[in-house]
Amino acid sequence: MPSWITPAVDVLQLLVNVGALVGGAIIWKLYVNNFKAALTSKDAAISSVEKNRDMWSDKAQELEKRSPEVMERILSDRIQTREGDLTSRRGQRSA
């Protein structure tokens, strides 16, 4: 075997190892970027669902405030307050 082959094999092995490391680093970087993009996408989806949930919760509360039972209770409270005012005024006039 010629004497120049041994150093050439060492250099070739070094180049192959460096290529494998660089290729592995590139693949790892792409994997990490893909993983980050998936997490960002899931976070955006969760945020969208939370906003949608909050919107529907607010709508449900608005509809509940407009329900007949609530309106009846509010009117009943107002009537009782007004009757209380009228009876107290009548008591003040007679005194």
Jmol script that loads the backbone (N, CA, C; Angstrom):
load data "model"
ATOM      1  N   MET A   1       0.851  -1.166   0.000  1.00  0.00           N
ATOM      2  CA  MET A   1       0.000   0.000   0.000  1.00  0.00           C
ATOM      3  C   MET A   1       0.906   1.241   0.000  1.00  0.00           C
ATOM      4  N   PRO A   2       0.564   2.185  -0.872  1.00  0.00           N
ATOM      5  CA  PRO A   2       1.413   3.381  -0.917  1.00  0.00           C
ATOM      6  C   PRO A   2       1.302   4.182   0.381  1.00  0.00           C
ATOM      7  N   SER A   3       2.286   4.962   0.645  1.00  0.00           N
ATOM      8  CA  SER A   3       2.352   5.699   1.907  1.00  0.00           C
ATOM      9  C   SER A   3       1.370   6.859   1.958  1.00  0.00           C
ATOM     10  N   TRP A   4       0.903   7.350   0.858  1.00  0.00           N
ATOM     11  CA  TRP A   4      -0.036   8.497   0.848  1.00  0.00           C
ATOM     12  C   TRP A   4      -1.464   8.074   1.151  1.00  0.00           C
ATOM     13  N   ILE A   5      -1.775   6.781   1.103  1.00  0.00           N
ATOM     14  CA  ILE A   5      -3.148   6.312   1.317  1.00  0.00           C
ATOM     15  C   ILE A   5      -3.562   6.458   2.783  1.00  0.00           C
ATOM     16  N   THR A   6      -2.692   6.165   3.709  1.00  0.00           N
ATOM     17  CA  THR A   6      -3.035   6.242   5.128  1.00  0.00           C
ATOM     18  C   THR A   6      -3.446   7.660   5.529  1.00  0.00           C
ATOM     19  N   PRO A   7      -2.688   8.722   5.177  1.00  0.00           N
ATOM     20  CA  PRO A   7      -3.153  10.069   5.519  1.00  0.00           C
ATOM     21  C   PRO A   7      -4.427  10.441   4.754  1.00  0.00           C
ATOM     22  N   ALA A   8      -4.596   9.965   3.536  1.00  0.00           N
ATOM     23  CA  ALA A   8      -5.787  10.279   2.749  1.00  0.00           C
ATOM     24  C   ALA A   8      -7.018   9.632   3.379  1.00  0.00           C
ATOM     25  N   VAL A   9      -6.868   8.415   3.887  1.00  0.00           N
ATOM     26  CA  VAL A   9      -7.977   7.739   4.547  1.00  0.00           C
ATOM     27  C   VAL A   9      -8.349   8.488   5.827  1.00  0.00           C
ATOM     28  N   ASP A  10      -7.347   8.961   6.557  1.00  0.00           N
ATOM     29  CA  ASP A  10      -7.628   9.722   7.771  1.00  0.00           C
ATOM     30  C   ASP A  10      -8.395  11.011   7.446  1.00  0.00           C
ATOM     31  N   VAL A  11      -7.955  11.700   6.398  1.00  0.00           N
ATOM     32  CA  VAL A  11      -8.630  12.942   5.997  1.00  0.00           C
ATOM     33  C   VAL A  11     -10.047  12.628   5.508  1.00  0.00           C
ATOM     34  N   LEU A  12     -10.188  11.572   4.715  1.00  0.00           N
ATOM     35  CA  LEU A  12     -11.508  11.180   4.212  1.00  0.00           C
ATOM     36  C   LEU A  12     -12.433  10.802   5.369  1.00  0.00           C
ATOM     37  N   GLN A  13     -11.898  10.062   6.357  1.00  0.00           N
ATOM     38  CA  GLN A  13     -12.714   9.695   7.516  1.00  0.00           C
ATOM     39  C   GLN A  13     -13.121  10.938   8.306  1.00  0.00           C
ATOM     40  N   LEU A  14     -12.205  11.889   8.445  1.00  0.00           N
ATOM     41  CA  LEU A  14     -12.513  13.136   9.130  1.00  0.00           C
ATOM     42  C   LEU A  14     -13.610  13.904   8.391  1.00  0.00           C
ATOM     43  N   LEU A  15     -13.514  13.982   7.071  1.00  0.00           N
ATOM     44  CA  LEU A  15     -14.531  14.677   6.282  1.00  0.00           C
ATOM     45  C   LEU A  15     -15.898  13.996   6.384  1.00  0.00           C
ATOM     46  N   VAL A  16     -15.923  12.687   6.367  1.00  0.00           N
ATOM     47  CA  VAL A  16     -17.184  11.952   6.494  1.00  0.00           C
ATOM     48  C   VAL A  16     -17.783  12.183   7.876  1.00  0.00           C
ATOM     49  N   ASN A  17     -16.961  12.174   8.908  1.00  0.00           N
ATOM     50  CA  ASN A  17     -17.464  12.409  10.266  1.00  0.00           C
ATOM     51  C   ASN A  17     -17.993  13.838  10.416  1.00  0.00           C
ATOM     52  N   VAL A  18     -17.275  14.804   9.868  1.00  0.00           N
ATOM     53  CA  VAL A  18     -17.738  16.190   9.931  1.00  0.00           C
ATOM     54  C   VAL A  18     -19.047  16.328   9.165  1.00  0.00           C
ATOM     55  N   GLY A  19     -19.137  15.711   8.008  1.00  0.00           N
ATOM     56  CA  GLY A  19     -20.378  15.741   7.218  1.00  0.00           C
ATOM     57  C   GLY A  19     -21.546  15.131   7.976  1.00  0.00           C
ATOM     58  N   ALA A  20     -21.289  14.033   8.671  1.00  0.00           N
ATOM     59  CA  ALA A  20     -22.345  13.381   9.453  1.00  0.00           C
ATOM     60  C   ALA A  20     -22.784  14.288  10.599  1.00  0.00           C
ATOM     61  N   LEU A  21     -21.835  14.931  11.260  1.00  0.00           N
ATOM     62  CA  LEU A  21     -22.186  15.842  12.353  1.00  0.00           C
ATOM     63  C   LEU A  21     -22.979  17.047  11.847  1.00  0.00           C
ATOM     64  N   VAL A  22     -22.540  17.623  10.729  1.00  0.00           N
ATOM     65  CA  VAL A  22     -23.248  18.774  10.166  1.00  0.00           C
ATOM     66  C   VAL A  22     -24.650  18.353   9.710  1.00  0.00           C
ATOM     67  N   GLY A  23     -24.742  17.208   9.058  1.00  0.00           N
ATOM     68  CA  GLY A  23     -26.051  16.705   8.623  1.00  0.00           C
ATOM     69  C   GLY A  23     -26.964  16.440   9.815  1.00  0.00           C
ATOM     70  N   GLY A  24     -26.414  15.841  10.860  1.00  0.00           N
ATOM     71  CA  GLY A  24     -27.209  15.595  12.072  1.00  0.00           C
ATOM     72  C   GLY A  24     -27.652  16.889  12.717  1.00  0.00           C
ATOM     73  N   ALA A  25     -26.760  17.889  12.746  1.00  0.00           N
ATOM     74  CA  ALA A  25     -27.119  19.187  13.326  1.00  0.00           C
ATOM     75  C   ALA A  25     -28.224  19.857  12.519  1.00  0.00           C
ATOM     76  N   ILE A  26     -28.150  19.759  11.209  1.00  0.00           N
ATOM     77  CA  ILE A  26     -29.196  20.352  10.354  1.00  0.00           C
ATOM     78  C   ILE A  26     -30.530  19.654  10.588  1.00  0.00           C
ATOM     79  N   ILE A  27     -30.514  18.336  10.629  1.00  0.00           N
ATOM     80  CA  ILE A  27     -31.749  17.586  10.868  1.00  0.00           C
ATOM     81  C   ILE A  27     -32.304  17.912  12.251  1.00  0.00           C
ATOM     82  N   TRP A  28     -31.452  18.013  13.256  1.00  0.00           N
ATOM     83  CA  TRP A  28     -31.895  18.354  14.610  1.00  0.00           C
ATOM     84  C   TRP A  28     -32.518  19.745  14.632  1.00  0.00           C
ATOM     85  N   LYS A  29     -31.880  20.702  13.958  1.00  0.00           N
ATOM     86  CA  LYS A  29     -32.392  22.068  13.912  1.00  0.00           C
ATOM     87  C   LYS A  29     -33.761  22.094  13.230  1.00  0.00           C
ATOM     88  N   LEU A  30     -33.924  21.377  12.140  1.00  0.00           N
ATOM     89  CA  LEU A  30     -35.220  21.307  11.453  1.00  0.00           C
ATOM     90  C   LEU A  30     -36.276  20.666  12.347  1.00  0.00           C
ATOM     91  N   TYR A  31     -35.889  19.630  13.087  1.00  0.00           N
ATOM     92  CA  TYR A  31     -36.812  18.967  13.997  1.00  0.00           C
ATOM     93  C   TYR A  31     -37.261  19.918  15.098  1.00  0.00           C
ATOM     94  N   VAL A  32     -36.323  20.650  15.688  1.00  0.00           N
ATOM     95  CA  VAL A  32     -36.649  21.588  16.761  1.00  0.00           C
ATOM     96  C   VAL A  32     -37.541  22.705  16.214  1.00  0.00           C
ATOM     97  N   ASN A  33     -37.220  23.229  15.035  1.00  0.00           N
ATOM     98  CA  ASN A  33     -38.060  24.281  14.443  1.00  0.00           C
ATOM     99  C   ASN A  33     -39.466  23.772  14.160  1.00  0.00           C
ATOM    100  N   ASN A  34     -39.573  22.529  13.672  1.00  0.00           N
ATOM    101  CA  ASN A  34     -40.882  21.940  13.411  1.00  0.00           C
ATOM    102  C   ASN A  34     -41.649  21.759  14.719  1.00  0.00           C
ATOM    103  N   PHE A  35     -40.966  21.348  15.760  1.00  0.00           N
ATOM    104  CA  PHE A  35     -41.589  21.166  17.064  1.00  0.00           C
ATOM    105  C   PHE A  35     -42.086  22.501  17.620  1.00  0.00           C
ATOM    106  N   LYS A  36     -41.273  23.552  17.496  1.00  0.00           N
ATOM    107  CA  LYS A  36     -41.680  24.885  17.950  1.00  0.00           C
ATOM    108  C   LYS A  36     -42.886  25.384  17.164  1.00  0.00           C
ATOM    109  N   ALA A  37     -42.895  25.140  15.855  1.00  0.00           N
ATOM    110  CA  ALA A  37     -44.028  25.566  15.031  1.00  0.00           C
ATOM    111  C   ALA A  37     -45.291  24.833  15.444  1.00  0.00           C
ATOM    112  N   ALA A  38     -45.174  23.551  15.765  1.00  0.00           N
ATOM    113  CA  ALA A  38     -46.345  22.787  16.207  1.00  0.00           C
ATOM    114  C   ALA A  38     -46.856  23.323  17.539  1.00  0.00           C
ATOM    115  N   LEU A  39     -45.959  23.659  18.446  1.00  0.00           N
ATOM    116  CA  LEU A  39     -46.370  24.216  19.732  1.00  0.00           C
ATOM    117  C   LEU A  39     -47.046  25.572  19.550  1.00  0.00           C
ATOM    118  N   THR A  40     -46.498  26.401  18.682  1.00  0.00           N
ATOM    119  CA  THR A  40     -47.088  27.711  18.412  1.00  0.00           C
ATOM    120  C   THR A  40     -48.478  27.551  17.817  1.00  0.00           C
ATOM    121  N   SER A  41     -48.614  26.600  16.921  1.00  0.00           N
ATOM    122  CA  SER A  41     -49.914  26.345  16.301  1.00  0.00           C
ATOM    123  C   SER A  41     -50.929  25.875  17.336  1.00  0.00           C
ATOM    124  N   LYS A  42     -50.519  24.992  18.215  1.00  0.00           N
ATOM    125  CA  LYS A  42     -51.427  24.503  19.254  1.00  0.00           C
ATOM    126  C   LYS A  42     -51.783  25.614  20.231  1.00  0.00           C
ATOM    127  N   ASP A  43     -50.821  26.464  20.574  1.00  0.00           N
ATOM    128  CA  ASP A  43     -51.103  27.591  21.460  1.00  0.00           C
ATOM    129  C   ASP A  43     -52.111  28.543  20.827  1.00  0.00           C
ATOM    130  N   ALA A  44     -51.956  28.778  19.521  1.00  0.00           N
ATOM    131  CA  ALA A  44     -52.896  29.653  18.824  1.00  0.00           C
ATOM    132  C   ALA A  44     -54.289  29.030  18.804  1.00  0.00           C
ATOM    133  N   ALA A  45     -54.362  27.728  18.599  1.00  0.00           N
ATOM    134  CA  ALA A  45     -55.660  27.052  18.592  1.00  0.00           C
ATOM    135  C   ALA A  45     -56.307  27.108  19.973  1.00  0.00           C
ATOM    136  N   ILE A  46     -55.517  26.907  21.015  1.00  0.00           N
ATOM    137  CA  ILE A  46     -56.048  26.970  22.381  1.00  0.00           C
ATOM    138  C   ILE A  46     -56.543  28.376  22.683  1.00  0.00           C
ATOM    139  N   SER A  47     -55.764  29.374  22.276  1.00  0.00           N
ATOM    140  CA  SER A  47     -56.170  30.762  22.496  1.00  0.00           C
ATOM    141  C   SER A  47     -57.475  31.073  21.766  1.00  0.00           C
ATOM    142  N   SER A  48     -57.594  30.583  20.549  1.00  0.00           N
ATOM    143  CA  SER A  48     -58.819  30.802  19.775  1.00  0.00           C
ATOM    144  C   SER A  48     -60.017  30.143  20.447  1.00  0.00           C
ATOM    145  N   VAL A  49     -59.831  28.934  20.935  1.00  0.00           N
ATOM    146  CA  VAL A  49     -60.923  28.225  21.608  1.00  0.00           C
ATOM    147  C   VAL A  49     -61.312  28.949  22.898  1.00  0.00           C
ATOM    148  N   GLU A  50     -60.322  29.451  23.632  1.00  0.00           N
ATOM    149  CA  GLU A  50     -60.625  30.178  24.871  1.00  0.00           C
ATOM    150  C   GLU A  50     -61.409  31.460  24.577  1.00  0.00           C
ATOM    151  N   LYS A  51     -61.024  32.186  23.520  1.00  0.00           N
ATOM    152  CA  LYS A  51     -61.761  33.397  23.156  1.00  0.00           C
ATOM    153  C   LYS A  51     -63.191  33.054  22.765  1.00  0.00           C
ATOM    154  N   ASN A  52     -63.336  31.983  22.003  1.00  0.00           N
ATOM    155  CA  ASN A  52     -64.666  31.548  21.579  1.00  0.00           C
ATOM    156  C   ASN A  52     -65.505  31.151  22.784  1.00  0.00           C
ATOM    157  N   ARG A  53     -64.898  30.435  23.739  1.00  0.00           N
ATOM    158  CA  ARG A  53     -65.595  30.033  24.952  1.00  0.00           C
ATOM    159  C   ARG A  53     -66.041  31.252  25.760  1.00  0.00           C
ATOM    160  N   ASP A  54     -65.148  32.212  25.896  1.00  0.00           N
ATOM    161  CA  ASP A  54     -65.485  33.425  26.645  1.00  0.00           C
ATOM    162  C   ASP A  54     -66.616  34.197  25.976  1.00  0.00           C
ATOM    163  N   MET A  55     -66.569  34.269  24.639  1.00  0.00           N
ATOM    164  CA  MET A  55     -67.628  34.967  23.913  1.00  0.00           C
ATOM    165  C   MET A  55     -68.982  34.297  24.157  1.00  0.00           C
ATOM    166  N   TRP A  56     -69.018  32.972  24.059  1.00  0.00           N
ATOM    167  CA  TRP A  56     -70.287  32.265  24.258  1.00  0.00           C
ATOM    168  C   TRP A  56     -70.743  32.348  25.711  1.00  0.00           C
ATOM    169  N   SER A  57     -69.806  32.380  26.628  1.00  0.00           N
ATOM    170  CA  SER A  57     -70.161  32.538  28.036  1.00  0.00           C
ATOM    171  C   SER A  57     -70.801  33.905  28.266  1.00  0.00           C
ATOM    172  N   ASP A  58     -70.214  34.935  27.666  1.00  0.00           N
ATOM    173  CA  ASP A  58     -70.787  36.282  27.787  1.00  0.00           C
ATOM    174  C   ASP A  58     -72.181  36.345  27.168  1.00  0.00           C
ATOM    175  N   LYS A  59     -72.347  35.704  26.012  1.00  0.00           N
ATOM    176  CA  LYS A  59     -73.671  35.689  25.366  1.00  0.00           C
ATOM    177  C   LYS A  59     -74.694  34.968  26.233  1.00  0.00           C
ATOM    178  N   ALA A  60     -74.268  33.872  26.860  1.00  0.00           N
ATOM    179  CA  ALA A  60     -75.180  33.125  27.723  1.00  0.00           C
ATOM    180  C   ALA A  60     -75.577  33.971  28.925  1.00  0.00           C
ATOM    181  N   GLN A  61     -74.633  34.715  29.480  1.00  0.00           N
ATOM    182  CA  GLN A  61     -74.943  35.577  30.619  1.00  0.00           C
ATOM    183  C   GLN A  61     -75.896  36.698  30.197  1.00  0.00           C
ATOM    184  N   GLU A  62     -75.688  37.262  29.005  1.00  0.00           N
ATOM    185  CA  GLU A  62     -76.590  38.308  28.513  1.00  0.00           C
ATOM    186  C   GLU A  62     -78.007  37.755  28.327  1.00  0.00           C
ATOM    187  N   LEU A  63     -78.096  36.576  27.747  1.00  0.00           N
ATOM    188  CA  LEU A  63     -79.419  35.974  27.551  1.00  0.00           C
ATOM    189  C   LEU A  63     -80.069  35.639  28.884  1.00  0.00           C
ATOM    190  N   GLU A  64     -79.266  35.209  29.850  1.00  0.00           N
ATOM    191  CA  GLU A  64     -79.802  34.897  31.165  1.00  0.00           C
ATOM    192  C   GLU A  64     -80.334  36.160  31.839  1.00  0.00           C
ATOM    193  N   LYS A  65     -79.642  37.279  31.626  1.00  0.00           N
ATOM    194  CA  LYS A  65     -80.100  38.544  32.204  1.00  0.00           C
ATOM    195  C   LYS A  65     -81.429  38.985  31.595  1.00  0.00           C
ATOM    196  N   ARG A  66     -81.684  38.564  30.380  1.00  0.00           N
ATOM    197  CA  ARG A  66     -82.927  38.947  29.693  1.00  0.00           C
ATOM    198  C   ARG A  66     -84.047  37.934  29.887  1.00  0.00           C
ATOM    199  N   SER A  67     -83.794  36.896  30.640  1.00  0.00           N
ATOM    200  CA  SER A  67     -84.805  35.861  30.812  1.00  0.00           C
ATOM    201  C   SER A  67     -86.012  36.419  31.578  1.00  0.00           C
ATOM    202  N   PRO A  68     -87.187  35.846  31.365  1.00  0.00           N
ATOM    203  CA  PRO A  68     -88.394  36.341  32.025  1.00  0.00           C
ATOM    204  C   PRO A  68     -88.305  36.293  33.554  1.00  0.00           C
ATOM    205  N   GLU A  69     -87.678  35.273  34.097  1.00  0.00           N
ATOM    206  CA  GLU A  69     -87.580  35.159  35.549  1.00  0.00           C
ATOM    207  C   GLU A  69     -86.768  36.309  36.133  1.00  0.00           C
ATOM    208  N   VAL A  70     -85.684  36.647  35.476  1.00  0.00           N
ATOM    209  CA  VAL A  70     -84.831  37.724  35.967  1.00  0.00           C
ATOM    210  C   VAL A  70     -85.571  39.057  35.849  1.00  0.00           C
ATOM    211  N   MET A  71     -86.215  39.271  34.713  1.00  0.00           N
ATOM    212  CA  MET A  71     -86.956  40.523  34.530  1.00  0.00           C
ATOM    213  C   MET A  71     -88.087  40.640  35.561  1.00  0.00           C
ATOM    214  N   GLU A  72     -88.763  39.533  35.819  1.00  0.00           N
ATOM    215  CA  GLU A  72     -89.842  39.539  36.805  1.00  0.00           C
ATOM    216  C   GLU A  72     -89.307  39.876  38.197  1.00  0.00           C
ATOM    217  N   ARG A  73     -88.162  39.307  38.553  1.00  0.00           N
ATOM    218  CA  ARG A  73     -87.570  39.583  39.858  1.00  0.00           C
ATOM    219  C   ARG A  73     -87.151  41.049  39.967  1.00  0.00           C
ATOM    220  N   ILE A  74     -86.563  41.599  38.918  1.00  0.00           N
ATOM    221  CA  ILE A  74     -86.150  43.006  38.933  1.00  0.00           C
ATOM    222  C   ILE A  74     -87.363  43.913  39.096  1.00  0.00           C
ATOM    223  N   LEU A  75     -88.405  43.624  38.321  1.00  0.00           N
ATOM    224  CA  LEU A  75     -89.623  44.441  38.430  1.00  0.00           C
ATOM    225  C   LEU A  75     -90.256  44.304  39.813  1.00  0.00           C
ATOM    226  N   SER A  76     -90.266  43.114  40.369  1.00  0.00           N
ATOM    227  CA  SER A  76     -90.823  42.895  41.701  1.00  0.00           C
ATOM    228  C   SER A  76     -90.038  43.698  42.740  1.00  0.00           C
ATOM    229  N   ASP A  77     -88.727  43.695  42.630  1.00  0.00           N
ATOM    230  CA  ASP A  77     -87.900  44.482  43.553  1.00  0.00           C
ATOM    231  C   ASP A  77     -88.203  45.970  43.423  1.00  0.00           C
ATOM    232  N   ARG A  78     -88.351  46.433  42.203  1.00  0.00           N
ATOM    233  CA  ARG A  78     -88.667  47.850  41.984  1.00  0.00           C
ATOM    234  C   ARG A  78     -90.029  48.209  42.575  1.00  0.00           C
ATOM    235  N   ILE A  79     -90.989  47.329  42.388  1.00  0.00           N
ATOM    236  CA  ILE A  79     -92.336  47.582  42.922  1.00  0.00           C
ATOM    237  C   ILE A  79     -92.289  47.629  44.440  1.00  0.00           C
ATOM    238  N   GLN A  80     -91.574  46.675  45.063  1.00  0.00           N
ATOM    239  CA  GLN A  80     -91.470  46.669  46.520  1.00  0.00           C
ATOM    240  C   GLN A  80     -90.771  47.927  47.029  1.00  0.00           C
ATOM    241  N   THR A  81     -89.749  48.362  46.341  1.00  0.00           N
ATOM    242  CA  THR A  81     -89.047  49.585  46.739  1.00  0.00           C
ATOM    243  C   THR A  81     -89.977  50.791  46.623  1.00  0.00           C
ATOM    244  N   ARG A  82     -90.707  50.867  45.536  1.00  0.00           N
ATOM    245  CA  ARG A  82     -91.636  51.984  45.320  1.00  0.00           C
ATOM    246  C   ARG A  82     -92.752  51.971  46.364  1.00  0.00           C
ATOM    247  N   GLU A  83     -93.298  50.795  46.663  1.00  0.00           N
ATOM    248  CA  GLU A  83     -94.338  50.693  47.690  1.00  0.00           C
ATOM    249  C   GLU A  83     -93.785  51.100  49.051  1.00  0.00           C
ATOM    250  N   GLY A  84     -92.551  50.726  49.340  1.00  0.00           N
ATOM    251  CA  GLY A  84     -91.920  51.126  50.593  1.00  0.00           C
ATOM    252  C   GLY A  84     -91.759  52.637  50.665  1.00  0.00           C
ATOM    253  N   ASP A  85     -91.379  53.271  49.547  1.00  0.00           N
ATOM    254  CA  ASP A  85     -91.260  54.732  49.505  1.00  0.00           C
ATOM    255  C   ASP A  85     -92.614  55.392  49.727  1.00  0.00           C
ATOM    256  N   LEU A  86     -93.643  54.841  49.088  1.00  0.00           N
ATOM    257  CA  LEU A  86     -94.983  55.443  49.208  1.00  0.00           C
ATOM    258  C   LEU A  86     -95.512  55.321  50.634  1.00  0.00           C
ATOM    259  N   THR A  87     -95.313  54.166  51.268  1.00  0.00           N
ATOM    260  CA  THR A  87     -95.791  54.008  52.639  1.00  0.00           C
ATOM    261  C   THR A  87     -95.015  54.888  53.608  1.00  0.00           C
ATOM    262  N   SER A  88     -93.742  55.077  53.372  1.00  0.00           N
ATOM    263  CA  SER A  88     -92.964  55.954  54.261  1.00  0.00           C
ATOM    264  C   SER A  88     -93.370  57.405  54.065  1.00  0.00           C
ATOM    265  N   ARG A  89     -93.725  57.798  52.858  1.00  0.00           N
ATOM    266  CA  ARG A  89     -94.174  59.173  52.622  1.00  0.00           C
ATOM    267  C   ARG A  89     -95.550  59.405  53.261  1.00  0.00           C
ATOM    268  N   ARG A  90     -96.398  58.406  53.193  1.00  0.00           N
ATOM    269  CA  ARG A  90     -97.726  58.526  53.809  1.00  0.00           C
ATOM    270  C   ARG A  90     -97.588  58.668  55.318  1.00  0.00           C
ATOM    271  N   GLY A  91     -96.622  57.922  55.885  1.00  0.00           N
ATOM    272  CA  GLY A  91     -96.395  57.992  57.332  1.00  0.00           C
ATOM    273  C   GLY A  91     -95.852  59.354  57.730  1.00  0.00           C
ATOM    274  N   GLN A  92     -95.043  59.967  56.885  1.00  0.00           N
ATOM    275  CA  GLN A  92     -94.495  61.289  57.192  1.00  0.00           C
ATOM    276  C   GLN A  92     -95.572  62.380  57.102  1.00  0.00           C
ATOM    277  N   ARG A  93     -96.492  62.257  56.160  1.00  0.00           N
ATOM    278  CA  ARG A  93     -97.551  63.259  55.981  1.00  0.00           C
ATOM    279  C   ARG A  93     -98.534  63.243  57.153  1.00  0.00           C
ATOM    280  N   SER A  94     -98.841  62.037  57.638  1.00  0.00           N
ATOM    281  CA  SER A  94     -99.809  61.922  58.713  1.00  0.00           C
ATOM    282  C   SER A  94     -99.211  62.348  60.064  1.00  0.00           C
ATOM    283  N   ALA A  95     -97.923  62.380  60.168  1.00  0.00           N
ATOM    284  CA  ALA A  95     -97.301  62.740  61.438  1.00  0.00           C
ATOM    285  C   ALA A  95     -97.157  64.214  61.640  1.00  0.00           C
TER     286      ALA A  95
END
end "model"
wireframe off; spacefill off
backbone 0.3
color backbone group
